[in-house]
Amino acid sequence: MMSYNYLFICSANKDRSKTAEDYFSTQYPNLNFESAGTNKVICDQLGTNYITLKKIENAYKIFVMENKHRDAIQKTFGYQHYNKIIVLNIKDVYQYGSKDLIDVLEKNVQIDY
């Protein structure tokens, strides 16, 4: 059976993408979820995951929170993974783990299993 890897991307990998990784990991324990940020400086400061080519290549689907995150992936890694990217249009107004964030993630994220 194919193992699906889902990658969630935001700027800092602190609130939105990290919440998505942790939440969906509990909802679908048989699937693989990862998260990362596009801002290397902030990720380094916070000790969070910065996006890597390996994560991009291993992903079955890449959920980005905003258009700017898709643009950052394309600028850094090119367009070959464009078809895997889904823009969720979730602004950076949520705290890690907040119910409002989980509600909007549940509404916008489609998981294939």
C-alpha positions as MATLAB code, in Angstrom:
seq = 'MMSYNYLFICSANKDRSKTAEDYFSTQYPNLNFESAGTNKVICDQLGTNYITLKKIENAYKIFVMENKHRDAIQKTFGYQHYNKIIVLNIKDVYQYGSKDLIDVLEKNVQIDY';
ca = [
       0.000    0.000    0.000;
       1.275    3.444   -0.918;
       2.189    5.658    1.987;
       0.956    9.202    1.487;
       3.099   12.030    2.815;
       1.363   15.335    3.419;
       3.387   18.500    3.887;
       2.029   21.682    5.468;
       3.864   24.947    4.843;
       3.639   28.367    6.459;
       6.246   31.054    7.149;
       7.751   30.061   10.499;
       6.471   26.492   11.120;
       5.271   27.721   14.510;
       1.478   28.020   14.449;
      -0.415   27.151   11.263;
       1.621   24.379    9.633;
       2.679   22.861   12.964;
      -0.939   22.759   14.157;
      -1.949   21.088   10.891;
       0.803   18.465   11.195;
      -0.014   17.641   14.809;
      -3.796   17.677   14.369;
      -3.991   15.544   11.224;
      -1.406   13.112   12.636;
      -3.872   12.300   15.412;
      -6.842   12.124   13.020;
      -5.092    9.857   10.487;
      -2.417    7.906   12.397;
      -1.760    5.641    9.400;
      -0.678    8.579    7.202;
       2.475   10.691    7.346;
       2.309   14.422    8.011;
       5.167   16.901    8.116;
       5.413   20.655    8.317;
       7.939   23.358    7.559;
       8.387   27.088    7.117;
       9.601   29.182    4.200;
      11.453   31.837    6.227;
      14.881   30.405    7.015;
      15.898   33.206    9.396;
      12.794   32.833   11.565;
      12.876   29.020   11.445;
      16.503   29.095   12.606;
      15.653   31.550   15.411;
      12.706   29.450   16.598;
      14.358   26.073   16.047;
      11.559   24.999   13.704;
      11.722   23.095   10.413;
      12.813   24.984    7.318;
      11.538   23.661    3.993;
      13.900   21.293    2.177;
      13.927   19.765   -1.289;
      13.694   16.307    0.305;
      10.436   17.242    2.074;
       9.049   18.687   -1.177;
      10.017   15.614   -3.199;
       8.644   13.164   -0.611;
       5.280   14.915   -0.406;
       2.219   13.495   -2.099;
       0.423   16.798   -1.473;
       1.781   20.124   -0.261;
      -0.666   22.368    1.566;
       0.540   25.964    1.761;
      -1.236   28.517    3.917;
      -0.941   31.473    1.518;
       0.030   32.262   -2.075;
       3.350   33.697   -0.875;
       4.348   30.247    0.420;
       3.680   28.667   -2.981;
       5.717   31.466   -4.561;
       8.583   30.832   -2.117;
       8.618   27.119   -3.001;
       8.683   27.908   -6.716;
      11.432   30.500   -6.287;
      13.607   28.117   -4.269;
      12.828   24.745   -5.861;
      11.328   25.525   -9.282;
       8.003   24.601  -10.825;
       8.328   20.809  -11.025;
       6.216   20.310   -7.892;
       3.562   22.898   -8.777;
       0.841   20.276   -9.340;
       1.189   19.002   -5.744;
       0.644   22.423   -4.151;
      -2.736   23.430   -2.741;
      -3.200   26.964   -1.386;
      -5.427   26.993    1.710;
      -5.742   30.800    2.041;
      -5.322   30.727    5.833;
      -3.927   34.009    7.142;
      -1.402   34.260    9.977;
      -3.927   35.257   12.647;
      -4.102   32.032   14.684;
      -2.239   30.679   17.688;
      -0.799   27.159   17.684;
      -3.504   24.586   18.400;
      -6.402   27.043   18.543;
      -9.884   25.701   17.906;
     -10.512   28.380   15.268;
      -7.413   27.276   13.365;
      -8.369   23.596   13.586;
     -11.886   24.435   12.347;
     -10.560   26.287    9.301;
      -8.036   23.510    8.596;
     -10.758   20.852    8.761;
     -12.884   22.863    6.362;
     -10.098   23.474    3.811;
      -7.838   20.405    3.901;
      -8.810   17.358    1.842;
      -6.998   14.178    2.919;
      -6.969   11.160    0.576;
      -6.698    7.806    2.319;
];
